[in-house]
Structures are given as structure tokens and as C-alpha cells.
Amino acid sequence: MTFRKTAVATLAGLSPLFAEFLLGDQYLAGPPEAGRQLAMFAMFVTLYDAGAVLIREVARRMNRGWPTILALSVAYGVAEEGLLTQTLFNPHYLGLDLLKPAYIPWLGIGGQWTVYVVTLHVVWSIATPIAIAEAFFGRTPWLRRPGLWVWGCVLLVGCAATFFVSYQLGHFLAAPAQLIGVFLVAAGLVFAALRLTATPKPVRGNGWIGFAVGLIASTVFQLVMKANLPPWPTVAVMLALEAAVVGYAIRVRPPAISLAAGATATYGWVGLLTAVDAGLAATVEQSVLVAGAFVLVVAACSRRRTPHCR
């Protein structure tokens, strides 16, 4: 397998693995079942990996940096949760009351859930896998034009499958105005992302401090969401944490992999807690997965091929 194909395959595998499996979502329905997990992974591969690959490739082919990647990731999160799974509008998705905390009636969304789930996609579904893959393979584009078309088709298949499965689970469809609004927001974010420019700047921040910032910020983010706190203060804390990390990254310019390593550690303990609730087999399986993720991150940090953080 060539260097470029290996790079794309690495990112394609990491995105669904981090987005759903490292988080422990495969255990939400109970003990691990190999067939169900394989089916989940196959569906998520067509959605998450195609999204991550295309976001990274578009940004790098246009000589854009992390601001563009993050803005495109926000658009991806808004589109997935608003148009495909529609958890932003479904008040009883999977039997959960997601919209009640910090509910905004005129939008029909829950402020707390919206900030939380979009952040999950930005940080863990897209940005962290990209940072790890680029630590191994660098920033140069990995796909040629035919590859872009192929991955675009894969993404369309993933979107259709995700919408179909989500609809079958709850038979819910958001109001036309809500769907149009989400589409316009996502399109606006894509337009803004492609207008962003970034001058390459050398990394100057300490990697260990970057790891600590990523770990502490992402851990507090998860803890405040799990704590029984008033909704709007929770939203304020989550947004403040995000602003603080972005400000730190802009000012200090740490290695991107250091922040990703901290976020990975947080998902590790979150996934383990979910697995423990599902039983011994799930705990053992998740422990192996977390250990593998840590080994991968350590290897990525030691082989970092990214001389600039932009």
C-alpha cells in the first residue's frame, strides 16, 4: 500500500473508532454483541471516515489550516445532528429527553445538547483523528481528483444510511423550517471556512502543557455535562472551555497532536465508565481498545511530522 493510501486508510479507520467506539456508545444498548458492533462500524465508516477525509483533504488542498478544518467540522456536526439523525430537534430520540435542558422554543432545540453534541463531532470525530493521522503522515494532500469523487460518493451513502436508520428508530422528521435553517447554517459555515486563511506559523508551545490543557479542558467539559447542574450555566461553562482552548491554541501554538492526546485520554475514561455498566466482557473489550488508542497516540507524538501548527 502506498504512502498516500496508508495515510487515508489510517484516518478513515480512526474517525469512526474515536467517534463511537472509544466513547463506548456501542455499549449503550447493553453487553457487546459482535454482529451488532460490526454493523455499527460499517455504517459509521461510510459517514465519519468520509467526512474526516474530505474535510482534511479540502483544507489541505486549498492550503488552509486548522481554522478551516474546525469550521468545516462544526458544519459537519450541525448537518449530521440536524439533518440526518435530527437529534437537535427530536425531543425523544432513543427514548432520551435531550432537548429539555436549556430549551430554546423558537428554534425547537436544546441549547445544552446542541453545544455538547456538535463539540463531540468537532473535537473527537474529526479534529483528533486528523491530528493523529497528520502526526504520522504530514499535511500534504493524500487524494487525487478521482479519490475525492470516490470519497464523496461514500459520504453520500453514509448520509443516506444514517438518515434511514435514524428515521426507522423513531419515525421522526423535523419541521421544514428547521431543516432549511440547519442547511443554511451548515452551508454558511462551509462558505466561511473556505474563506479563512492562515499563514504557516512554527509550533512553539510545549507538548506536555498542550496535553494537560487538552486533558483538563475535555475532562471538565464531560464532567459538567454529566453533573446535575443548571442547564444554562452548564452551557456557559462548556462554551467558556472551548473559547479558552481556542485562545490558548492561537496564542501559544502547541503541537496539534498534544491537544488531541489529551482529548483521547478523556474519551478513554468516559468509554470505560460506559463499558463497566455493560458488564465484564464490555469492560475487557473497552480496556483493550483504550490501551490501543494510547499506544497509537504515544507513537504519533514520537513520530510527529508536523513542523507547523496552523
C-alpha positions as CSV (number, residue, x, y, z in Angstrom):
1,M,0.0,0.0,0.0
2,T,1.4,3.4,-1.0
3,F,2.1,6.2,1.5
4,R,-1.0,8.2,0.5
5,K,-3.3,5.2,0.6
6,T,-1.9,4.2,4.0
7,A,-2.5,7.8,5.3
8,V,-6.1,7.9,4.0
9,A,-6.8,4.4,5.4
10,T,-5.4,5.4,8.8
11,L,-7.6,8.5,9.1
12,A,-10.6,6.5,7.7
13,G,-10.2,3.9,10.5
14,L,-9.5,6.4,13.3
15,S,-12.6,8.6,12.8
16,P,-15.4,6.1,13.4
17,L,-13.2,4.3,16.0
18,F,-12.9,7.5,18.1
19,A,-16.4,8.9,17.3
20,E,-18.4,6.0,18.6
21,F,-16.2,3.1,19.9
22,L,-13.7,4.9,22.1
23,L,-16.6,6.8,23.6
24,G,-18.3,3.5,24.4
25,D,-21.5,4.2,22.6
26,Q,-21.6,0.6,21.3
27,Y,-22.5,-0.5,24.8
28,L,-25.5,1.8,25.3
29,A,-27.8,-1.0,24.3
30,G,-26.3,-3.5,26.7
31,P,-23.5,-6.1,26.6
32,P,-21.3,-6.3,23.5
33,E,-22.6,-8.2,20.5
34,A,-20.0,-8.8,17.8
35,G,-22.6,-8.7,14.9
36,R,-24.2,-5.5,16.0
37,Q,-20.8,-3.8,16.6
38,L,-19.6,-4.8,13.2
39,A,-22.7,-3.5,11.6
40,M,-22.4,-0.2,13.5
41,F,-18.7,0.1,12.5
42,A,-19.6,-0.5,8.8
43,M,-22.2,2.2,8.8
44,F,-20.1,4.7,10.7
45,V,-17.2,4.1,8.4
46,T,-19.2,5.5,5.5
47,L,-20.2,8.6,7.4
48,Y,-17.4,9.5,9.8
49,D,-14.4,8.4,7.8
50,A,-15.6,10.0,4.6
51,G,-16.4,13.3,6.5
52,A,-13.0,13.4,8.1
53,V,-11.1,12.5,5.0
54,L,-12.9,15.1,2.8
55,I,-12.7,17.9,5.4
56,R,-9.0,17.3,5.8
57,E,-8.4,17.0,2.1
58,V,-10.3,20.1,1.1
59,A,-8.5,22.2,3.7
60,R,-5.0,20.9,2.8
61,R,-5.6,21.1,-1.0
62,M,-6.6,24.7,-0.6
63,N,-3.6,25.4,1.7
64,R,-5.8,26.1,4.6
65,G,-5.0,25.3,8.2
66,W,-6.8,24.3,11.4
67,P,-9.3,27.2,11.5
68,T,-10.7,25.9,8.2
69,I,-10.7,22.3,9.5
70,L,-12.5,23.2,12.7
71,A,-15.1,25.4,10.9
72,L,-15.8,22.6,8.4
73,S,-16.1,20.2,11.4
74,V,-18.7,22.4,13.0
75,A,-20.7,22.4,9.7
76,Y,-20.4,18.6,9.7
77,G,-21.7,18.2,13.2
78,V,-24.6,20.6,12.6
79,A,-25.5,18.7,9.4
80,E,-25.3,15.3,10.9
81,E,-27.3,16.0,14.1
82,G,-29.7,18.4,12.4
83,L,-30.4,16.8,9.0
84,L,-29.5,13.1,9.4
85,T,-30.1,11.9,12.9
86,Q,-32.1,15.0,13.7
87,T,-31.2,14.8,17.4
88,L,-31.2,18.6,17.6
89,F,-35.0,18.6,17.1
90,N,-36.2,15.2,18.2
91,P,-37.5,15.5,21.8
92,H,-37.4,11.7,22.4
93,Y,-34.5,10.4,20.4
94,L,-33.8,6.8,21.6
95,G,-36.2,7.5,24.5
96,L,-34.0,10.3,25.8
97,D,-35.1,13.8,26.8
98,L,-32.3,15.6,25.0
99,L,-33.9,18.9,24.4
100,K,-35.3,19.8,27.8
101,P,-32.1,21.3,29.3
102,A,-31.7,24.9,28.1
103,Y,-34.6,24.5,25.7
104,I,-35.0,27.3,23.1
105,P,-38.7,27.3,22.0
106,W,-38.4,29.5,18.9
107,L,-35.7,27.2,17.5
108,G,-37.0,23.9,18.9
109,I,-33.6,22.8,20.1
110,G,-32.0,22.2,23.5
111,G,-29.1,24.6,24.0
112,Q,-27.1,22.2,26.2
113,W,-27.4,19.2,23.9
114,T,-26.7,21.2,20.8
115,V,-23.4,22.6,22.2
116,Y,-22.4,19.2,23.6
117,V,-23.1,17.0,20.5
118,V,-21.6,19.4,18.0
119,T,-18.5,19.7,20.1
120,L,-18.2,15.9,20.2
121,H,-18.1,15.9,16.4
122,V,-15.6,18.7,16.1
123,V,-13.1,17.5,18.7
124,W,-13.4,13.7,18.7
125,S,-15.0,12.7,15.4
126,I,-12.9,15.0,13.1
127,A,-10.1,17.0,14.7
128,T,-8.5,14.4,16.9
129,P,-8.3,11.7,14.2
130,I,-6.9,14.2,11.8
131,A,-4.3,15.4,14.2
132,I,-3.1,11.8,14.9
133,A,-3.0,10.9,11.2
134,E,-1.1,14.0,10.3
135,A,1.4,13.3,13.1
136,F,2.3,10.2,11.1
137,F,1.9,11.3,7.6
138,G,2.2,15.1,7.4
139,R,-0.1,17.8,5.9
140,T,0.4,17.3,2.2
141,P,-2.8,16.2,0.2
142,W,-3.3,12.5,0.1
143,L,-6.0,12.2,-2.5
144,R,-6.1,12.9,-6.2
145,R,-9.3,14.0,-8.0
146,P,-10.7,10.5,-8.6
147,G,-10.2,9.8,-4.9
148,L,-12.2,12.9,-4.0
149,W,-15.1,11.7,-6.1
150,V,-15.0,8.3,-4.6
151,W,-15.0,9.5,-1.0
152,G,-17.7,12.0,-1.9
153,C,-19.9,9.1,-3.0
154,V,-19.0,7.1,0.1
155,L,-20.2,10.1,2.2
156,L,-23.5,10.3,0.3
157,V,-24.1,6.6,1.0
158,G,-23.2,7.1,4.7
159,C,-25.6,10.1,4.9
160,A,-28.5,8.1,3.3
161,A,-27.9,5.1,5.6
162,T,-27.7,7.3,8.7
163,F,-30.9,9.1,7.9
164,F,-32.7,5.8,7.1
165,V,-31.6,4.1,10.3
166,S,-32.4,7.1,12.5
167,Y,-35.8,7.5,10.9
168,Q,-36.6,3.8,11.4
169,L,-35.7,4.2,15.1
170,G,-38.1,7.0,15.9
171,H,-40.1,7.8,12.7
172,F,-39.4,11.5,13.5
173,L,-39.0,14.2,10.9
174,A,-38.2,17.8,11.8
175,A,-40.3,20.7,10.6
176,P,-39.4,22.0,7.1
177,A,-38.3,25.4,8.6
178,Q,-35.9,23.6,11.0
179,L,-34.4,21.5,8.2
180,I,-34.0,24.5,5.9
181,G,-32.5,26.5,8.8
182,V,-29.9,23.8,9.6
183,F,-29.0,23.5,5.9
184,L,-28.4,27.2,5.7
185,V,-26.3,27.3,8.9
186,A,-24.2,24.4,7.6
187,A,-23.8,26.0,4.2
188,G,-22.8,29.3,5.8
189,L,-20.2,27.6,7.9
190,V,-18.7,25.9,4.9
191,F,-18.6,29.2,3.0
192,A,-16.9,30.9,5.9
193,A,-14.5,28.0,6.4
194,L,-13.3,28.2,2.8
195,R,-12.8,32.0,3.1
196,L,-10.5,31.6,6.1
197,T,-6.7,31.9,5.5
198,A,-3.8,31.0,7.8
199,T,-0.2,31.9,7.5
200,P,2.0,28.9,8.5
201,K,3.5,29.6,11.9
202,P,6.0,27.4,13.8
203,V,5.0,25.4,16.8
204,R,6.3,27.0,19.9
205,G,4.1,25.6,22.7
206,N,5.3,22.8,25.0
207,G,3.7,19.5,24.0
208,W,3.2,18.4,27.7
209,I,1.4,21.6,28.5
210,G,-0.7,21.1,25.4
211,F,-1.6,17.6,26.6
212,A,-2.5,18.9,30.0
213,V,-4.7,21.7,28.5
214,G,-6.5,19.2,26.2
215,L,-7.0,16.7,29.0
216,I,-8.2,19.1,31.6
217,A,-10.5,21.1,29.3
218,S,-12.1,18.0,27.8
219,T,-12.5,16.3,31.1
220,V,-14.2,19.3,32.7
221,F,-16.3,19.5,29.6
222,Q,-17.5,15.9,30.0
223,L,-17.9,16.3,33.8
224,V,-20.1,19.3,33.6
225,M,-22.3,17.6,31.1
226,K,-22.7,14.6,33.3
227,A,-23.2,16.6,36.5
228,N,-26.7,17.6,37.6
229,L,-26.1,21.3,37.2
230,P,-28.5,24.1,36.0
231,P,-28.6,23.9,32.1
232,W,-27.6,27.4,31.1
233,P,-24.6,27.6,33.5
234,T,-23.6,24.3,32.0
235,V,-23.8,25.7,28.5
236,A,-21.8,28.8,29.6
237,V,-19.1,26.6,31.1
238,M,-18.8,24.5,28.0
239,L,-18.6,27.5,25.7
240,A,-16.0,29.1,28.0
241,L,-13.9,26.0,27.9
242,E,-14.0,25.9,24.1
243,A,-13.1,29.6,23.9
244,A,-10.2,29.1,26.3
245,V,-8.7,26.2,24.4
246,V,-9.1,28.1,21.1
247,G,-7.5,31.2,22.6
248,Y,-4.6,29.1,24.0
249,A,-4.0,27.3,20.7
250,I,-3.9,30.7,18.8
251,R,-1.6,32.4,21.2
252,V,0.7,29.5,22.3
253,R,0.6,27.3,19.1
254,P,1.1,23.9,20.7
255,P,1.5,20.8,18.6
256,A,-1.9,19.8,17.5
257,I,-1.2,16.2,18.5
258,S,-0.7,17.3,22.1
259,L,-4.3,18.6,22.4
260,A,-5.5,15.5,20.6
261,A,-3.7,13.3,23.0
262,G,-5.5,15.0,26.0
263,A,-8.8,14.6,24.3
264,T,-8.1,10.9,23.6
265,A,-7.3,10.3,27.3
266,T,-10.7,11.9,28.3
267,Y,-12.6,9.7,25.8
268,G,-10.7,6.8,27.3
269,W,-12.1,7.1,30.8
270,V,-15.6,8.1,29.5
271,G,-15.8,5.0,27.4
272,L,-14.6,2.8,30.2
273,L,-17.3,4.1,32.5
274,T,-19.9,3.2,29.9
275,A,-18.4,-0.2,29.4
276,V,-18.3,-1.0,33.1
277,D,-22.1,-0.5,33.3
278,A,-22.5,-3.1,30.4
279,G,-20.6,-5.9,32.2
280,L,-17.2,-7.6,32.4
281,A,-17.0,-8.5,28.7
282,A,-17.5,-5.0,27.7
283,T,-15.0,-3.7,30.3
284,V,-12.3,-6.0,29.0
285,E,-13.0,-5.2,25.4
286,Q,-13.1,-1.4,26.0
287,S,-9.8,-1.7,28.1
288,V,-8.1,-3.2,25.1
289,L,-9.5,-0.5,22.8
290,V,-8.3,2.3,25.2
291,A,-4.9,0.7,25.6
292,G,-4.6,0.5,21.8
293,A,-5.6,4.2,21.4
294,F,-3.0,5.3,24.0
295,V,-0.2,3.3,22.2
296,L,-1.2,4.9,18.9
297,V,-1.2,8.4,20.4
298,V,2.2,7.9,22.0
299,A,3.6,6.6,18.7
300,A,2.0,9.6,16.9
301,C,3.6,12.0,19.4
302,S,7.0,10.4,18.9
303,R,6.8,10.5,15.1
304,R,5.2,13.9,14.7
305,R,5.7,15.1,11.1
306,T,4.0,18.5,11.5
307,P,6.6,21.3,11.8
308,H,3.9,23.9,11.9
309,C,0.6,24.3,13.8
310,R,-1.9,26.2,11.8
